[in-house]
Structure formats: C-alpha cells, structure tokens
Amino acid sequence: MKKITIKQKIGLVFFGIFLALLLVELFLRMGGYVMLSIQRSENKNENKNEYVILCLGESTTANLYLEESNWPAELEKILNSKGSVKKFQVINEGIVGTTTTQILANLEGNLKKYQPDMVIAMMGINDAWTRVPYGTSSKSNLRLFLGNLRLYKLGNLLFLHCSEKVKNFHENEIDNIKEDRSRSYQEYIDLGWEYIAKEEYEKAEEAFKKAIEIDPKTYIAYTGLGWSYRNRLTVENVEKAEEAFKKAIELNPGNDDAYEGLAWVYTEQNKPKLAELMLKKAIEINPNNSMTYVELAILYKDQYRINETIETLKKSIEIDPVNERAYLILKEVYMNLSMNTEAEEAYQRILQIRLNYYNPILVRNYQQIYDILNEREIKLFIMQYPVREIEEFKNFFTEEQQKNIVFISNKENFEEVLENVGYDALFIDRFAGDFGHCTLKGNRLMAENVANVILKELERYKEKN
C-alpha cells in the first residue's frame, strides 16, 4: 500500500475543510430560501389597502422646519390625491445631523417596525468628506465575492451580534454601576464617542464624565465632553463646552480638535476674533487638516473678508485637491462677485470630483442597504439632492445592481424652476454650498417629482404582473 505523504495529508485536510464549508454554504442557502419564501408569503396580503413607503435621510428629509412641512409629508398628500384604490402611508425616518452609518444601523429595526413596500433614501451629505479615486482593486473584488457568501454574512451577523452585546454591557454599566472603577477610562471614552455618533449626547456626557472620574488628566475625555455639549445648543451648554475645551487644552496644548471646538464656542458667542485665533492655532498644530482651513474660510466669508476667504480656500484645496466643500464655498464666493468664469471652473471641478472620486464608507453603506432590501424584495429608490447629478449615486453600483434600483434625479426639475423664481423661493439656506434645506415650495417640487416616478414604477409593475 502506497504511503501518503505529508503534502497529501495537508491537501486532504484542506479539501475536507473546503468540502465542509461548501456543504454549510449550500445548507444555509437552502434554509435561507425556505425561510424567505415563508416570510414573503406571510407578507403578501391581498386585502392590504395601504402601500407603505419608508423615507430615509437627514435634515433635508426630517421635519426640520415645522412651518415649511417636508417632502415625505407632501408626497403622502400628492399620492393620496391621485384617487388610487390603495392608500399610501409615507413614513418619515429622516434624522437631523445623522450619517449613513447610523441610518444603516437603524434599518433592520425600521423594516421590522413599518414593513414597507418600498424604501426611498436621500442621504450622504453628512458623511465625512474623505474621497478616494474610483477603481476596482483586488480587495474590492474579494469583498464583493465574500459579500455573496451566506457563510460570510452569517459570520458578519455573529460579529455584529457580539458587538451589540458588548455595547449593551457598556450601556448597562453606565446606567447601573455608578461607582464601579474596575473598567478603564478608555472604555468610557470609546462609549462616549459611540453615543455622540448615535446623537445621544446626554449619555455621551455621562460616559466622558465617568472617564474623567477614573483619570482626571485624560484630555480626550474633556474634548469629547466639549463636543457633547456643543451638540445641545443652549447658552449654558456653550459655556460648559468652553470650559471643557479649555481644560482639554490645559492638559494637552497640542490638541487641535479642542482648539476647533473653542473656535465654534467663540463663533456662537459672537467673538469672531477669538474664533479666528483658535482656528489659526489649530492649523499651527496640524497644518495638513484641509477642513480647518475651510472653517477659517467660512469665518472670513461671514465677515465679508473676501480676499482672505479665497486665499484660505485655495490653501485648503492645495492640501486636499479633492476637497469638495472648499470648491463649493469657492463657487459661491465667485458667484456673489459675478466672477462667472471662475465660478464655472469651480463647479466643473466639483463635478469631476463627484464622478471620479467617492467616499468608501458612503458606498459601503449604500451597498449594504441595497443587499438588505434586495434580499427582502423591497424596492429601493435612491434620490439625489436638488441640483446634483444622479450619476454620482449610480456609480456606487454595478450595472446588474442598477437594474434593481430606481434612481430619482432632482436636477432638471429644480434648475428649471430656479431660473424662474430664484434661489430663495426653493431654499431656506445654502448649507451644502450648491443647495440647502427646502422651503414648502421646494419640498412640494421634490415630492411631485418623486410621486411621478413612484406611480410610473407601480404602473410598470402592474403591467408585468
């Protein structure tokens, strides 16, 4: 009998592992198919007379200005005025100041709670401005391959479940264990930043205070404490934020984040000279942070120091040539100066950045939302902000994925009306540079556009079935 070599033994072991994983993958796919079929049959309710639409987004979707309504509320009115047999219920889950990461974190709960027939997402404006060039690497191909495996998804769910357990343990520790000093101050700091990300600022304050109790010299905790106050805009909290940021700087004079926080405090207190000094100090500490230059440029712009605004924005762009926010403000400044050629050049650069660069976190979150909805056969509508190119979002997906998504542009409809009525008729502000929060007229314009797309899509679906 021929003796089996060590290499052959190793090969057999790996083959056995591969075969076992393959069988588990097949089992998970079969089980998933059965469970999904049961769920879909339960969800099919022929007597259901209400069509539920879930809207996801930030302040441009949320009920920010009560007197101005919002586009989901207007959408429900328009759809129900069309005289359809089914009634439409439009759920507004827009949250002021949120990011796509938080929207994704809330998605499963919202789907379970509302059981929507379709989801409309207009989101991304609050995500970090970091951008990298488009281009498929071996890593992204591997991620796409792994992302389609049930084993990978199961492992990811187990990881998220364990992470949630850890988070819950930490939260219980904050809520129930007042005098326990057995945990490290770093764990409380991490928890504080998690609460800030979830916009639970009072809990963030408590977590940072616990960290300070354990180590009174932890400047990072004071910085976090300052930002927890910064996000609850009252006179008292502005003063508390000032005290916290000053303490952070006292403990670490090289803390540029605390100097930026103080700049915000002094801006709120109408002390522009002090705010300017703080931002310049932050730049001195960290001269490669292009966004600090943007904040300084905004300060100059508000004081009508136009030449300094332009020079500071150019410096920001010099550090980060794809700093879209800097170009947006530069375009606005040039437009106000009637420097149309320069404004057009800035605008063209913005378009190039949006089409050739992307935010990897934003793309990842859109992809995960697509995967979750696609598996449940819930139609995803992705809507672009007013006046922006829809191609930016289309580029996040493969051609095959795009077939399963309805993309809604708000460029042509807004540009046409803007020519006739002017900017202030459609927008309350210009927070994003090229657009802002909508007036009632702007929200109705958006809602009418969305309603037309939805009704066409439903008609198309009816014809197919």
N, C-alpha and C positions, 0 to 999 in steps of 0.2 A: 504493500500500500504506500502510495506516494505521500511523503511528509509535507504538511502545509507550512509554508514559510511565514516569517513574522509579517512581511509586507502583505501577504494574502490574508492573514488573520486581521490585520488592521483594516484592509479593504472590506472584508466581510462585516466587521463591526460597523464601519461607516455605511455600508449598504443596508445593514439591518436598521440603523438609525434613520436613514433616508426612507426606507420602506415603512417604518413605524410612523414617521411624520406624515408621509403620503396618505396612509390609512386614516390617521387622525384628521387630516385636512379634508378627505373625502367624507368622513363621518360628520364633521362639522358643517360641511356644505349641504349634505342631505338633511341633517337635523334643522339647519337654518332655513332651508327651503320649505320644509314641512311647517315649522313654526310661523314662518312668514305667510304661508298660504292660509293658515288658520286665522292669523291676525287680519289679513286682507278681507277674508270672508266675513269676519265679525264687523269690520269697518264699513262694509258695503251695506248701507241701509237705504233701501229703495224709498222708504217713507220719509227719509230725512228731507225736510223742506228748507234747510238753511245751508248755505255754502259758506264755509269758514275760511277767511283769509288772514294769515298771520303776517304782520309787518314788523320787520327788524331794522334797527338803525340807532342813530344817536340823536342829538338835539334837533337835527333837521327833520326827524320823524316824530320825536316826542312832542307832547303838549306843552311846549316851552312858553309860548305867549297865548294865554287863555283867550284873550280877546280876538286873536288872529286865527283861532282854530288850528288844524293841522291837516296834512294831506290824507292820512288814513280816515279821519272823520269825514272829510269831504268826499273821499272815494266811496264810503258806505252810502252816503246820501245819493250820489250820482248813480251807482249801480242799482240801488233800490227804486230809483225814479224811472228806470227803463221798463218797468211793467213785467219783469220776468216772473215765471211761476214760482221759482225758488227765490227765497230772500237771502241777501248777503249780510254776513256779520264780519266786520273788519276789526281785528284785534290789533291794537297799537302797543307793541312792546319796545318802542323807542325809549332809550335811556340817555339822559343828558350826560355828556362827558365820557361815555363808555367807549370801549375799544372792541375790535372784532374778537379778541381773545375772550373777553367777558361775554359777548353775545353767543359765542360758541359754547362756553361753559354753561349757559342758561338754556341752550337749545333743547336738550333732551327733556328737561322739566316742562318747557313751554309746549312741546309736541304732545306730551302726555296730558297736560292740563287742558289744552284747547282742541286737540285732534283736528288740525287744519287740513283743508283740501289743497291749499297752496300756500307757499311762503314767498313774500316779497322782501328782498334785502337791498337796502341802500346804505352802505356802510364802508368804513375805511378811513374817513377824514381825520379821525382822532388817533390813528395808529402812528407809530414812530415814522419819522421822515426818512429813515435809512433806506437806501435803494442800491441794488446791485444789477449788473448787466444781465439781460436775458441771454440764455444759452443753456442747453441741456448738457449736464455733466453726467459722468458715470454714477455719481452719488444719487442724482435725481432719478435716473433710470432705475437704480436699485430700490429707491424709496417707492416709486410707482409700482414696481413688481411686488415688493413686500406688502404694500398697501392693499393689494388684491387678495392676499392670502388670509383665510379665516384664522389660521394659527397666529399670524401676526396681529390681527385685530383682537383675538382673544387675549394674547399677551399684553397688548396695549390697554385693554379694558381692565385686566387684573392689576396692571401698574397704576392706572388711574384710580381704581378702587382702593388700593393700598395707600395711595397718596391722599385720597379723601379721608381715609381712616386716620392717617397721621394728622391731617388738618383738623379733623373733628376732635382728636385728642388734645391738640394745641388749644382749640377754641374752648373746650371744656376746662382746660387748665386756667385760661384767662377768666372764665366766668365763675368757676367754683373754687379754685385754690388761690386764695388771696395772699397767703403768707409763705407759700412754697418757694424756696430759693434753690431747690435742687436742680432746676433747669438752668441752662446757660443763658446769658443775656443775648447771645447771638440768635437763639431760637425765638425770643420775643421780638427782636428786630426784624427777623425774616417774616414772622407772623404779622407785624405791623405793616410791612410793605404789601403783604398779601391783602390785608384789609383795605389799604389805600387803593389797590388795583380793583377791589370789589366795591369801592366807593362807600365803605363802612367806616367813616372817619372817626366816629366816637370810639369804636373798638380799636382802631389803629392807635388813637391817643392812649388808650389804656395799656396796649401792648408795649408801646415805646416807654411809657412811664414805668412799667414793670422792669424793662431792661435797665432803665436809669437807676431804679432801686437797687438792682443787683450790682451794677457798675456805674457809679455817678460820673465817671470820666469818659463814658462812651459817646464821643461826639456824633457818631452816625445816628444814635437814638435821638439826640436833640435835633438833628437835621430832619429826621422823619417826623418828629413831633411838630416841628415848624410847618411841614407840608400838610400834616393832618389838620392843623388849624387853618392853613391857607385855603383849604377847600371848603370851609364853612364861613362864608363871608359875612362877618359881623364886626363891629368896631372892637369889641372885646377880643375876638379871635385874632384880628390883625395885630393887636398889641401883644397877645400871647405868642403869636408866630414870631414877632420881632424879638421877643425875649429869648425864645428857643433858638433862633438862628444866631443871635449874638453869643449865646452860651456855646453853641457848636463851634463858632469861630474862635472863641476864647480857648477852647480845648484843642482845636486844630486850626491854626491860621492859614493853612493851605487848603481849606475846604471850599472849593469854588462853588459847589452846589449850594452851600449856606449863603454865600455872597449873592448868588442869583435869587435865593429866597428873600434876602433882605431887600434886594432891588425891587421885588414885587411889593413888599411891605411899604416901601417908601413911595412907590408909584400910587398905591392905594391911599396913602396919606397925603398925596399931592405934594411930594417933596422930590421933584424931578432931578435936582442937582445931586442929592444924596443917592438916588437910584442910579444915576449915571456913574457916580464914583464906585458903587458896589459892582456894577457890571464891568467896569474897566478893571477893577481888582480881580474879578473872576477870570477875565481874559488874560490878565497878567499871570495868574496861576496856571491857567490852562489855555494857551494861545491857539490851540488846534480845535477848539469846540466852535464849529461854524454857527451853531444855533444861538450861542451867546451873542455873537455879532448881530444876528437877526433881531434879538430882543433889544439890543442897543439901538439898532436902526429904527425900530418901531418907536422907541423913546424919542429919538431925534425927529422922526416924522410927526409925532404928536405935538412937538414944539415948533414945527414948521422950519426946522433946520435942514433944508432940502439937500444942500451940497454934502453935508456930513452924513445924511441918510444914504445917499447914493454911494459915497465912498465906503461906508461901513458895509453895505450890502455887497459891493464888489469884493471887499475883503473876505466876506463870508463865502462867496462863490469861488474865490481863489483857493480857499481851503478845501471846499467841497463843491466841485463843478456841477454836481447833480442836486444841489440844494434847491428843490422846487419852491420852497416857501420864500427863499430870498428872491428868486426870479418873479414870483407872484407880486411881492411888495414893490419890487423894482418896476414892474409893468404898470402897477397902479400909480406910482410916482410919476413916471414918464407920461402916462395918460393925463394926469392932472396938470402937467406942464405943457400939454399939447405937443409933446415930442413923439409924434405918431410913428415915425420910423423906428426909433429906439424901443417904443412900446411893442411894436410888431415883432421886432427881433427877440425881445424877451419872451413874448408869447410863443413864438416858434420854437424857442429853446425849451420852454415848458412842455410843448407837445412832443418834442424829441425825447425828453426825459421820461415822460409817461409811457411812450411807446417802446422805448429801448431799455428802460430800467424798471425794476419792480421791487416791492417790499416783500422779502421772502416770508415774513410772518403773516402778512396780509394774504398772500397767495395760499399759504398752507391752511389758513383758517377758512378761506373760501372753498378750498378743495375738500376739507373735512365736512363742512356744511353740505356741500354737494353730495358727498358719499352717504351721509346720514339720511338725507331726504330721498336720494335716488333709491336706496335700499328699501325705503318705505313706500316707494312710488308716490311721493308727494312732489308736485311740480314746483320747481324753483324758478322764480322770476328775479333777475338781477337788474336793478335800476341804477343808472348813473345819475350823479348830481347834476343840477342845472348847468347848462352851457359847456359841460365837459364831454370829451369823446368817449363813446361806449366801447371803442376798440381796446381801451386800456383794460377793461374787465374781461373782454373776450380773450385777450392774450393769456389770461390765467389758466385757460382750459385747452385741452386737446380738441381737435375737430370733432371727434366722436362724442366727447362730453358736451360740446356746444349744441349738438343736436337735441339734447335732453333739457336744455335751459332756454328760457325766454329772456332775451336781453331788451331792456327798455331804455331808450335814449331820451334825454330831456334837453338836448342841444338845440335842435331845429325849432321846436315849439317856443322855447324861451327866447332865442335870438330874434325870432320873428316879432314877438310881442315887445321885446326890449326896444326895437327900432322905433316903435310907435308910441310907447308910453313912458320909456325911460326907466332907469335902474330902480329908483325909489318906489316905484309903483309895485314892483315884484319882490323887493328885498328890504328887510329891516336894517341889515348891517352888511358888512363885507368881510366877515371873519375868516373866510377861506381864501381871500385875495381876489378870486375871479367870481365868486358868488357868496351869498350869505344866507341867513335864516329868512324864510319866505314870509311875506305878508299874506293876508287872506286871499288876495288875488293870485299871488304866486302859488300858494298851496292848491287853489282850485284848478289852476292851469296844469299843475303836475297831476292832480287827481283825475282830471278829464283825460289826460294822455294815458295814464295807467288803466283807467276804465275801458277805454277803446281797445287797448291791447288785450286785456282780460276777456272782454266779450268776443273779440275775434278768435282768441285761443279756444274759448269754450265752444264756439260755433264750429271751429275746425275739428275739435274733439267729437262733437255730436255727429258730424258728417262721417267721421271714420268709424263710429260705432253705431 
